[in-house]
Amino acid sequence: MYVCLCRGITDQDIKDAVANGAESYREVRDLLDLGTCCGRCAPEARAIISDEVSQLVARLAIAA
């Protein structure tokens, strides 16, 4: 699903950025140029990033 229509960024693009090491909205924004146009995508993008980081931390805790 498209999260940022201005830049054509999907939820998968955001998830991939987190999987590749981005840990915050700021880092994802810098990598993908997310939320730099109209900003309407920021709340949804933040929610996706938060969910992905939480899931990553949970997986790491289980593996440890």
N, C-alpha and C positions, 0 to 999 in steps of 0.2 A: 504494500500500500504506500502511496506517496504521502510523505509527511510534509516535505517542503516543496510546494508547487513551483515556487520561483526558481529554485535551483534543480528541480527534478530529483530530489533525494528521497529514497525510500526507507522504510523501517529496516529493511535488510541491510542497507548501506550503513545505517547507524549501528545495528547489531554487529556488523563486520568490523567497524571501527573499534568498538568496545572489545571484541574478541582479539583484535590486533594490538591491544594495549591502552587505548584511550580510556581514562578513568573518570572523566568529568565532562559536563556540557561544554566547557571552554575548550577542552582538548578536541572533542568531536567537532565543534564549531570551526576550530582552526584547520582541522584536517579536511573537512568537507565543504567549508564555506557556508555552513548551515546557519540559518537565522539572521543573515546579514542584509536581507532585502527588506521585507515587510515585517518580519518577526512573528507572524501568526503561528508558525510551526514550533516556536520555542517551548510552550507548555507540553505539547505531545512529545517532542523530542526529549525533553527532560525526563518525562515519565518512562519512556523507552530505555533511556540510558540508566536510570535508577534501577529499573527491573533487571536489566542485563547485568549490571554490576553486582546486584544482590544475588542473582543466580550464579554468577562466576565465583563469588565469595563462598556461597553455600557448597558448590562443587569442590572448591579447594579445601574447605573444612572437612568434608566427607573423606577426601583423599588423604588427608593428613593423619 
